[in-house]
Amino acid sequence: MSASELLPKSDDQIWKIYHTTEHVEHAQYWQARIADLTVQSQLIEVEKINNKFLKFNPDLALMVDEDGLWLTANGMKMQPAWQDEVPRLKRANPKNELIARACQIKPQLNPTIKIIDATAGLGHDSLLMASLGAEVILLERHPILFALLESAKKQAETHDYLVNISQRITVIHQDSAQYLTEIAQDQADVIYLDPMFPARDHNQKSEKKQAQVKKQMQLLHLLLPEDGEMDLGDALLNLAKAKVKRVIVKRPKHAAFLDGQTPDHQWQGDAIRFDAYFQN
């Protein structure tokens, strides 16, 4: 089934929110929350939500359980799994993370560094940056993805390890271009861009068939199809460069430069790189 067949096509489309009896209050909360974001939904109570149920209900939908809000389709379910990132966060420090070097996250020298993540995605990079000591604003314009990020933050606020980290994260529902246009210059220290890519990156040097993308990315591509809401980020680069002294762009190692603009500096990893653009 194609993404266009799965995806709600208009503001009049009603999203299904599956839940069991014990989670009806949580489902009602999320129905009201996405209604605030001008998204219509219908609560559907079911006896059990398991792999079999998801397989026989393949349309793009939402579900609620004890772990919060999920996006489902084609027998899969996905949410920003911040709690799964805890082992990595415990190992991370500003010296061993390229993202910290690129964004100049140095708690001892700059304990209040502010970063705007203008392409939030699932928020994993922002979570890492916040764990290293940065204050991070996540921008997300798509109401469903924004709700998923809100759910992840709520879950983090009840987690022993993540509770303090989550306090350094703010999630804002707004178009990034509009936000960057409206903010004052130097309102943040860094603007971070990690634009979404199609399942196959045509800029890779190797033409070998890539392995199937992870489950999270498969569902994100259904929610944000390449010909629809997916933002490849080109339009954001100049807006970002006009607002802060340091813009950092995360790219696959062999991908083309964002908007064709050669960076001022790079940090290279095994599979990814960080391109830096400095304000003159």
C-alpha positions, 0 to 999 in steps of 0.5 A, spaced: 500 500 500 502 506 498 503 512 502 498 516 499 493 511 500 495 510 508 495 518 509 490 522 511 489 527 505 486 533 508 484 537 514 477 533 514 480 527 515 479 523 521 485 520 525 483 513 528 486 513 536 486 506 538 486 504 545 484 499 550 479 500 556 484 501 561 487 507 557 481 511 555 483 517 559 490 517 556 486 517 549 481 522 551 487 527 553 491 526 546 484 526 542 483 533 546 490 535 545 491 534 537 484 537 537 488 543 539 492 542 533 486 542 529 486 535 527 480 531 528 480 524 531 475 518 533 477 514 539 476 507 538 476 502 543 479 495 542 479 489 546 487 488 545 492 492 541 498 487 539 501 485 533 496 481 530 491 487 531 496 492 528 497 487 522 489 487 520 489 494 521 494 497 516 492 504 515 496 510 518 493 511 525 494 513 532 494 508 538 495 510 546 498 505 551 502 505 558 507 508 554 504 514 551 502 516 544 504 511 538 504 512 530 501 505 527 501 503 520 502 496 516 503 492 522 508 497 525 508 502 531 513 507 532 514 513 537 520 517 539 523 512 543 527 517 548 527 512 554 531 507 549 537 512 548 538 512 556 544 507 555 547 512 550 546 518 554 550 515 560 556 513 555 556 520 552 560 526 554 562 533 550 569 530 548 566 523 545 561 526 541 562 529 534 555 533 535 558 536 542 564 539 538 560 541 532 555 545 536 561 547 542 557 544 547 562 545 553 558 546 560 564 548 564 565 554 559 558 555 557 553 552 561 547 556 558 548 554 551 542 555 547 540 551 541 535 551 536 533 544 533 529 547 527 528 540 524 526 536 530 524 529 527 524 524 533 528 529 537 534 524 539 539 529 537 536 534 541 535 529 547 543 528 546 545 535 546 540 536 552 544 531 556 550 534 554 548 540 558 545 545 552 538 548 552 534 546 546 528 548 542 525 543 538 521 546 532 516 541 529 510 543 524 507 537 523 501 536 528 502 529 529 509 528 529 509 534 534 504 530 539 509 524 538 514 529 541 510 532 546 508 524 548 516 523 549 517 529 553 511 527 558 514 520 558 521 523 560 519 527 565 517 521 569 523 517 568 528 517 573 534 519 569 531 523 563 527 528 568 532 533 569 534 532 561 527 533 559 527 540 563 532 543 558 528 541 552 522 545 549 518 543 544 514 548 539 509 547 534 511 552 529 513 552 522 521 552 522 522 558 517 516 562 520 520 561 527 527 563 524 524 569 520 521 572 527 526 571 532 531 576 534 538 575 531 543 571 536 537 569 540 540 562 540 548 560 540 547 555 535 541 553 529 542 545 528 539 542 522 538 535 520 533 535 514 529 528 513 532 524 507 528 519 502 529 512 504 534 512 498 539 517 498 541 519 491 547 523 493 550 517 496 557 515 492 555 508 492 549 505 488 548 499 491 541 498 494 541 500 501 538 496 506 531 497 508 530 503 513 529 502 520 521 501 522 521 508 525 523 512 519 519 507 515 513 510 518 516 517 518 516 517 511 508 515 511 507 521 515 511 525 511 512 523 504 517 526 500 512 529 495 508 532 501 510 534 508 518 532 508 522 538 508 529 537 505 532 543 509 535 547 503 530 553 505 532 553 512 540 554 511 540 562 509 534 563 514 539 560 520 545 563 517 542 570 518 540 569 525 546 566 529 553 565 528 554 558 528 549 553 524 550 546 524 548 541 519 548 533 520 549 529 513 550 522 511 557 522 510 557 522 502 551 527 501 551 533 497 552 540 501 545 542 504 542 547 498 549 546 495 553 551 500 560 549 501 561 549 509 566 553 513 568 547 517 566 539 517 567 534 523 567 527 519 564 521 523 564 514 520 557 514 517 555 522 518 558 528 518 557 535 521 557 541 516 558 548 520 557 555 517 559 561 521 556 568 520 561 573 517 
